[in-house]
Amino acid sequence: MTGAPREAGVRFCSPGRGGPSLAGVWQHEAFRRNAGALALFGATLFCAFLMGRMDSVGQAPWFAVGLHLTLLGLAVLAARALPVSALLLLALLARLCFLPMEPAGDVNRYAWEGHVQVLGENPYQSSPDDLSALAAAGPDSIAEIHAKVNHKDKTAIYPPGAQALLHLTAFAAWPNGDTRTYKWLALAADWATVLVLVVLLLRLGRDPRWAALYAINPVVLWSFAGEGHIDSFMLLGLALALLAWQTRAWVWMFLALALAFHIKYMAVFVFPFFVCRRSWRWLWVLALGVLLPFALYGPPFAPIFDTLRVFSRDFHYNGALHPILNLVFGEAWLASRAGAVLALIGVLVIRLFNGHPLEGGAWAMGWVLLCAPTVHIWYLCWVVVFLPFRPSLAWLLVCGGIAATYFNVAIWWETDEWQPMRWLGLLVWIPWLLGAWIQRFRCRPVAGLAACKLEPASTSHCFFQWASSLCMATESRRFLANFWPSRTLYDDRPQRVPTADPANGLVGCLPRVESVSVIVPTLNEAGHLDGFFEKLSWSRTPVHEVIVADAGSTDATCAIARRHGALVLEDVPKGRGRQMHRAAQRASGDVILLAHADMEIDPTVIERILAELNRSGKVGGAVGCSFGRSPGMRQRFLLWLGLLNRVRAGWGGIAFGDQGQFVRRDWLERTGGVPDQFLMEDVELSLRLKEHEAPLYLNGGITASPRTWGDAKARGRRFGRAFGIVVLVARYMIQRVLLGRAPDTRSYFERYYGA
């Protein structure tokens, strides 16, 4: 009789009795994987237990730093090794392990301000010192809280919504003054944030295990489960707003933003990223949600902001840019004001170039944190909440480096005086620079061979080339402003995530691309086409086809194009966008490269476009350009112009037509083709690419003619047409992005060409 079939994958090595040996069981792949996950689960829980048993990290700072770094490493491993159910269980148990830790001094402040409201006092008008008699006459719990409260000479700093929350909590717990009630409240909001992040990742079609970067992050565990800061409610509001954005529930989105604002005012910096053409009609909900709670504590409203002004002016600790600004201005309060201005300008610029709440909001919070004069460890949670969607080595290293501040806590623990060591800030922010630097080199796109230049380079030219390279997309975005890596995890449409199969032509969710169609709009370009085709013929990867869309040339443009084998479309309506729209409809290549007749394309450009699209799985981007010499323009002006163009295209993702935009043909057809408009089709195409994902940027490979920028210089203008072009682009961006209107491109065309 034939025995029962043995379990697939298990090797039975013991003869005779048929039982599996230990070696045979270990060779089972599922057993090894489960054993590793179980070990990871146990190690994480053990570290959380040890850290939570400490009354304060100041008791044994070296031991606390070691546990902190170990937990951070285990969180990164858990994001790839644990199933979602085990991850959620681990996150909950780790938070319970931190509960025995002594609450932060701020929690005593929460309890005090909540209890004095129950007694009928306004915390914005009376400081703890002013209410000493009330504390002595009240219950013993109030006197005990008053003895421990910090900054007794200061009135309340938290927003009115937070005060209402503290009031309700104190009323529910009255007359019990146990501060652990507020700690449980912060823990509940933190746990709800974890669940919302998992749901949001699932709705986005992403791996929900990335939530481990928040759920098991020691910064989060220490801040909320350990010390009980109510910033967890702000993060819950942001997470709910992101979920409502994804589901297009605009009213709930604005209510969640109002909740975040009324826990910490810093949430105001992400407001612009949630206002778009579809949601602005419900902006009144946000206005009411923000303004109504102020009515509970006023008028007058001025005292509400008194302590906030004092803290922002006089207190500074562990800031990134603040010490530098302090050296520049010589006064700490001036440095704080300058940091606030930089934060505001930076957020507005980020909103202009990247309006998506997940990516733009993450950049904004990261930039605000860099500009802040004070960065406590729980402030990092403002950025950590975005890590599941945009994992960043730079910010993960900051989450590890912030453990250096435990030594400041140790000094306070021993002396009962706050005497921070300022140099410890270097251990916090140098890892950020290191992480950004590593990402810069690791994520560099495919580089082609540099074209041979016979002309010697001057010192100023070398400087501008270096500065221009520093501002390229993969360097500026990952070095100067690299809060997040290039991989996009924030698309608001659910996506399938199949395994890459090069044999079947699959890379990510998109097929491989193997051919490029070049589209050239022309109008009397006979003097440039020969040079264009000659340079293009040197390409190491031949182009599939060249399509010339001519708008009624009166010279030999069409004849020259046909002589070089191009497909010529004659008498196409004027307007670059309209010309390229019709040419793209005739294209048959996998990729469409939008070119100008006066540009020179390096031999490696076509090869690099195909290689980068296949490597990244993205849909498009821009090549990047430098300007050739022009007898009528200063070379230094062209170098500055090239630098600014690379900053705009590489960092902001807004490319112009002379920078060689390229896009997958199938995606372009699904989104309506090249924008069918008279002018600004390049800006509009860039905006559509950014709405889908972060565009690629190949760091150059095209030499463009400066004639477009310099035509007006012959008429006596110092900067040619540069100022007029900037005005037109700014006007288009304001109408299209901020106002949500479709600009009249005919008027742009008439103003640009003087028609």
C-alpha positions, 0 to 999 in steps of 0.5 A, spaced: 500 500 500 502 506 498 503 511 504 500 518 504 503 523 500 508 527 504 508 535 505 511 538 499 518 542 501 519 538 507 525 533 506 525 527 511 532 525 512 531 520 518 530 513 516 526 507 519 520 511 523 519 516 518 519 522 522 523 529 520 529 530 523 531 537 525 535 539 519 530 537 515 525 541 518 530 547 518 531 546 510 523 548 510 523 555 507 517 557 510 519 554 517 526 558 516 522 565 514 517 564 520 522 563 525 526 569 523 519 573 523 518 570 530 525 572 533 524 579 530 518 579 534 521 577 540 527 582 539 523 588 538 518 586 544 524 585 549 527 592 547 521 595 548 520 592 554 527 594 557 526 601 554 519 602 557 521 599 564 526 606 565 522 611 569 526 616 564 532 615 559 536 620 563 537 614 568 542 610 563 543 614 557 548 610 554 543 604 555 537 608 552 541 610 546 543 603 544 535 600 545 533 606 541 538 604 535 536 597 536 529 598 535 529 603 529 533 597 526 528 592 528 522 597 525 526 597 518 526 590 518 519 589 520 517 593 514 519 587 510 519 581 514 512 581 518 505 580 516 500 585 517 497 582 523 503 580 527 506 587 525 499 590 528 500 586 534 507 588 535 505 595 535 500 594 540 504 590 545 510 595 544 506 601 546 503 597 552 511 596 554 512 603 554 506 605 559 510 604 565 515 610 563 514 616 567 510 621 563 513 628 561 513 634 564 508 637 559 503 632 561 503 635 568 501 642 564 496 638 560 493 636 567 493 643 570 490 647 564 484 642 564 483 642 571 483 649 572 478 650 566 473 645 570 474 650 576 472 656 571 479 659 570 481 661 563 488 658 562 490 663 557 489 669 562 492 666 568 499 663 569 500 657 574 503 662 579 497 667 578 493 661 581 497 659 586 492 660 591 487 656 587 491 650 587 492 651 595 485 651 596 483 646 591 483 638 592 490 635 593 491 632 586 491 640 584 496 642 588 500 636 586 500 637 579 501 645 580 508 643 584 510 639 578 508 643 572 513 647 568 514 654 566 509 656 572 510 664 569 507 662 562 500 662 560 497 656 556 501 655 549 496 650 546 491 652 541 483 652 543 482 646 540 487 642 545 484 646 551 477 644 550 480 636 549 484 637 556 478 640 559 473 634 557 478 630 559 479 633 566 472 633 567 471 626 566 476 624 571 475 629 576 477 630 581 482 625 580 489 628 577 492 622 575 496 624 569 496 617 566 489 619 564 492 624 559 497 619 557 492 613 555 489 619 551 495 620 547 496 613 546 489 612 544 490 617 538 497 614 536 494 607 536 488 610 531 494 613 527 497 606 526 490 603 524 489 609 519 496 609 516 495 601 514 488 603 511 491 608 507 496 604 504 491 598 503 487 603 499 493 606 495 495 599 493 501 599 497 504 594 502 501 596 508 507 593 512 511 600 511 507 602 516 512 599 521 516 605 520 511 609 524 508 604 528 515 601 531 519 607 530 522 608 537 521 616 536 514 615 536 513 609 542 517 614 546 514 620 545 506 618 545 506 611 549 512 613 553 511 620 555 504 622 553 505 628 548 498 630 545 502 631 538 499 624 537 492 628 536 495 632 530 498 626 527 491 623 527 488 629 524 493 629 518 492 621 517 485 622 517 485 628 512 490 624 507 485 618 508 479 623 506 483 626 500 484 619 497 477 618 498 475 625 496 471 626 502 472 634 502 468 636 508 471 630 513 478 632 510 477 639 512 475 637 519 481 633 520 485 638 518 482 643 523 483 638 528 490 637 527 491 645 527 488 645 534 493 641 537 499 644 534 499 650 530 504 647 525 499 643 522 497 650 518 503 649 513 500 643 510 493 646 509 495 649 502 496 642 499 489 640 501 486 645 497 485 644 489 480 645 484 476 639 487 476 641 494 476 649 494 468 650 494 469 646 501 474 651 504 469 654 508 469 648 513 476 649 514 475 656 516 469 654 521 473 649 524 479 653 525 475 659 527 470 657 532 474 654 537 477 661 538 470 663 540 470 659 547 476 663 550 475 670 547 475 675 546 480 678 547 484 673 543 491 676 544 492 673 550 491 666 546 498 667 542 502 671 548 506 665 550 507 662 543 510 669 541 515 668 547 517 661 546 518 662 538 522 668 540 526 666 546 527 659 546 531 655 541 534 648 542 537 643 537 535 646 531 538 645 524 538 652 521 537 656 527 544 656 529 547 658 522 542 664 522 544 666 529 551 666 526 549 670 520 544 675 524 547 675 531 541 675 535 537 669 537 530 672 536 532 675 529 534 668 527 528 665 529 524 670 525 528 669 519 527 661 520 519 663 520 520 667 513 524 661 510 519 656 512 513 660 509 517 661 503 519 654 502 512 652 503 509 656 498 515 654 493 514 647 494 506 648 494 507 651 487 511 645 484 508 639 488 501 640 490 500 633 492 498 632 500 503 626 501 509 628 497 508 636 498 506 635 505 512 631 507 516 636 504 513 642 507 513 638 514 520 636 513 522 643 511 519 647 517 522 642 522 529 644 519 527 651 520 524 651 527 528 654 532 526 648 537 526 641 535 524 636 541 524 629 539 517 628 539 517 634 533 520 628 529 513 625 529 511 630 524 515 627 519 515 620 521 508 620 519 509 620 512 515 615 512 510 609 510 509 613 504 516 615 502 521 611 506 527 616 507 534 614 509 536 621 511 530 622 516 531 615 518 538 617 520 535 623 524 530 618 528 537 615 530 541 621 531 536 624 535 537 619 541 543 623 542 539 628 546 538 623 551 544 625 554 541 632 555 535 629 559 540 625 563 543 632 565 536 634 567 535 628 571 541 629 575 541 636 576 533 638 576 535 644 571 535 644 563 542 645 561 543 642 554 549 641 551 548 645 544 554 641 540 549 634 541 545 638 535 551 636 530 549 628 532 542 629 530 543 633 523 549 630 520 546 624 519 541 627 515 546 630 511 550 623 510 543 620 508 542 625 503 549 624 500 548 616 500 541 617 496 544 622 492 550 617 489 545 611 490 540 614 486 544 617 480 540 615 473 544 612 468 550 616 465 552 616 458 559 618 456 560 625 456 561 629 449 568 631 447 569 638 448 575 641 445 574 648 448 578 649 454 573 651 460 574 657 464 574 658 472 567 661 472 565 656 467 567 650 471 564 653 477 557 654 474 558 647 471 559 644 478 553 649 481 549 646 476 550 639 477 549 640 484 542 643 483 540 637 478 534 633 480 537 627 483 542 631 487 538 637 489 532 633 490 536 628 494 542 633 497 540 640 498 532 638 499 532 631 499 527 629 504 525 623 500 527 618 495 525 618 488 521 612 489 514 614 489 509 611 494 504 616 494 499 615 487 492 616 489 490 611 485 490 603 487 495 600 483 497 593 482 504 591 484 506 585 480 513 582 480 518 584 475 519 579 469 524 582 464 522 576 459 515 578 458 517 585 458 514 587 464 518 592 469 513 594 475 506 595 472 509 598 465 511 594 459 519 595 457 520 601 452 525 599 446 523 605 441 523 613 441 519 617 436 522 624 435 517 630 434 519 637 432 514 643 431 517 647 425 516 654 422 521 657 417 527 652 421 531 651 414 537 654 417 537 649 423 534 642 421 541 640 417 544 641 424 539 638 428 539 631 423 546 631 423 547 631 431 541 626 431 544 621 426 550 620 431 545 617 436 548 610 439 541 608 439 537 609 432 531 613 433 524 609 431 522 615 427 522 623 426 515 627 425 516 634 423 509 638 424 510 644 420 505 650 421 506 653 414 513 654 413 515 659 407 522 656 406 525 649 405 524 647 411 519 641 409 524 639 403 530 639 408 526 634 413 524 629 407 531 629 405 533 626 412 527 621 412 522 625 416 515 624 416 512 631 415 505 634 416 504 640 413 499 646 414 498 644 421 495 649 425 500 654 429 502 653 436 507 649 438 502 645 443 497 644 437 503 642 432 506 637 437 499 634 439 497 632 431 504 629 430 504 625 437 497 622 434 501 619 428 507 617 432 508 609 433 514 609 437 514 606 445 517 613 447 515 620 444 521 625 445 519 632 444 524 636 441 526 643 437 529 644 431 535 648 434 537 643 439 543 638 439 541 632 442 547 628 444 549 621 442 547 618 448 540 621 450 536 616 446 539 610 450 539 613 456 532 615 456 530 608 454 534 605 460 532 610 465 524 608 463 526 601 464 529 601 470 525 606 474 518 604 471 516 611 470 512 614 465 516 620 463 520 626 464 526 631 461 533 630 459 535 637 461 539 642 457 545 647 457 546 653 452 550 654 446 554 660 445 551 666 442 554 672 439 549 677 442 548 675 449 553 674 455 556 667 457 555 669 464 548 670 463 547 664 459 550 660 465 546 663 470 540 661 466 542 654 465 543 653 472 536 656 474 533 652 469 536 646 472 533 648 479 526 648 476 526 642 472 530 638 477 527 640 483 521 643 481 519 638 476 517 643 471 521 642 464 521 647 458 520 645 451 528 646 450 530 641 455 527 635 451 521 632 455 519 625 453 514 620 455 511 613 454 506 613 448 501 609 451 500 613 457 500 619 453 494 617 449 490 615 455 491 622 458 489 626 452 496 626 448 500 632 448 496 638 451 493 641 445 494 649 446 497 654 443 503 655 448 505 653 455 504 646 453 511 644 456 508 647 463 502 643 462 505 636 460 510 637 466 504 638 471 500 632 468 506 628 469 507 631 476 500 629 478 501 622 476 508 621 479 515 625 480 518 626 473 525 623 471 530 628 470 537 626 466 541 631 468 542 634 461 544 631 454 541 637 450 545 643 447 539 648 446 539 655 442 539 661 447 535 665 441 528 664 445 531 668 451 535 673 447 531 675 441 529 682 445 536 683 447 537 686 440 532 691 442 536 693 448 533 689 454 539 687 459 536 680 460 533 679 453 526 675 454 527 672 460 523 676 464 517 676 460 518 668 460 518 668 467 512 673 468 508 668 463 510 662 466 508 665 473 501 667 471 500 660 468 502 657 474 497 661 478 491 660 474 492 653 473 495 651 480 492 656 485 486 658 482 484 652 478 482 655 471 484 653 464 488 659 462 487 662 455 493 660 451 491 664 445 493 670 449 499 667 451 501 666 444 499 673 442 503 676 447 509 671 446 510 672 439 507 679 438 502 676 433 
